[in-house]
Amino acid sequence: MKYKSTSSTLIKQCIKGERKAQYELYEMHKVHLFGICRRYAKTVIEAEDMLQDGFYNILRDIKQFNNQVPLNAWMRKVMINSALMYIRKYKKVNYTELHEERVEGLLGYDQKMDQTDRAKAIIHIIQTLPEVQQTVFNLKGIDGYSFKEISELLEVNESTLRSHYLRARKNLQSILNKELN
């Protein structure tokens, strides 16, 4: 199947519930959206569940999409929110507790790694962070949310989020320093 560019026609077809259009939209964006889920999940199976839940939410809410923002940006936001809902529902994460968990070297860094392998290795390291640190680091460090926005999304005090973010950065720096030395 040749993929059309994401057009208002495809979106209108998805709103009408046309399965072919929904499948085409999924095929066009699944790799990018799965990458988002993979950052928030600890395992591939969790990421697949997040993707499924998130894409369901995208199709359910696509009638709310307007052309003021690019479709992929809107879908990214829906997917991040879906990943956060998944974590809340299945993980019962407590953002108010601060743990002194250490994450040891995992990278197996090789100077000859290509950019894709390096990215995969870094995602793997992020996934080893404690759940709270992983989520906060992804939202702030990768997805670019402000602490105020994260506070609203997670319903957690900003200062608590800052502490988790700083601990995540410290853990990541420690791991990278060990691996690279």
NORRAWO-V287790 format. One record per residue. N is the residue number from 1. RES is the residue in one letter. SS is DSSP state (2 for helix, 1 for strand, 0 for the rest). NEAR is the number of other C-alpha atoms within 8 Angstrom. Layout:
n: <N/N>
res: <RES/RES>
ss: <SS/SS>
near: <NEAR/NEAR>
This chain:
n: <1/2/3/4/5/6/7/8/9/10/11/12/13/14/15/16/17/18/19/20/21/22/23/24/25/26/27/28/29/30/31/32/33/34/35/36/37/38/39/40/41/42/43/44/45/46/47/48/49/50/51/52/53/54/55/56/57/58/59/60/61/62/63/64/65/66/67/68/69/70/71/72/73/74/75/76/77/78/79/80/81/82/83/84/85/86/87/88/89/90/91/92/93/94/95/96/97/98/99/100/101/102/103/104/105/106/107/108/109/110/111/112/113/114/115/116/117/118/119/120/121/122/123/124/125/126/127/128/129/130/131/132/133/134/135/136/137/138/139/140/141/142/143/144/145/146/147/148/149/150/151/152/153/154/155/156/157/158/159/160/161/162/163/164/165/166/167/168/169/170/171/172/173/174/175/176/177/178/179/180/181>
res: <M/K/Y/K/S/T/S/S/T/L/I/K/Q/C/I/K/G/E/R/K/A/Q/Y/E/L/Y/E/M/H/K/V/H/L/F/G/I/C/R/R/Y/A/K/T/V/I/E/A/E/D/M/L/Q/D/G/F/Y/N/I/L/R/D/I/K/Q/F/N/N/Q/V/P/L/N/A/W/M/R/K/V/M/I/N/S/A/L/M/Y/I/R/K/Y/K/K/V/N/Y/T/E/L/H/E/E/R/V/E/G/L/L/G/Y/D/Q/K/M/D/Q/T/D/R/A/K/A/I/I/H/I/I/Q/T/L/P/E/V/Q/Q/T/V/F/N/L/K/G/I/D/G/Y/S/F/K/E/I/S/E/L/L/E/V/N/E/S/T/L/R/S/H/Y/L/R/A/R/K/N/L/Q/S/I/L/N/K/E/L/N>
ss: <0/0/0/0/0/0/0/2/2/2/2/2/2/2/2/0/0/0/2/2/2/2/2/2/2/2/2/2/2/2/2/2/2/2/2/2/2/2/2/2/0/0/0/2/2/2/2/2/2/2/2/2/2/2/2/2/2/2/2/2/2/2/2/2/0/0/0/0/0/0/2/2/2/2/2/2/2/2/2/2/2/2/2/2/2/2/2/2/2/2/2/0/0/0/0/0/0/0/0/0/0/0/0/0/0/0/0/0/0/0/0/0/0/0/2/2/2/2/2/2/2/2/2/2/2/2/2/2/0/0/2/2/2/2/2/2/2/2/2/2/2/2/0/0/0/0/2/2/2/2/2/2/2/2/0/0/0/2/2/2/2/2/2/2/2/2/2/2/2/2/2/2/2/2/2/2/2/2/2/2/0>
near: <2/3/6/5/4/8/7/6/6/10/11/8/11/13/10/6/7/9/7/6/11/12/8/9/10/9/8/8/9/9/8/7/12/11/8/11/15/12/11/13/12/10/7/8/6/10/14/10/8/14/14/8/9/13/10/8/10/11/10/7/8/10/6/5/8/5/6/4/7/7/9/7/8/10/10/10/8/11/16/10/9/12/14/9/8/10/10/9/7/6/7/7/8/6/9/6/5/6/4/4/5/5/8/5/9/7/11/6/9/5/4/4/9/6/6/7/8/10/8/8/10/9/9/9/11/10/13/9/12/8/8/11/12/14/9/13/13/11/11/13/9/7/7/7/9/7/10/7/8/16/12/8/6/6/7/11/7/10/6/10/14/9/8/13/12/8/9/12/9/8/11/10/8/8/13/10/8/8/11/6/4>
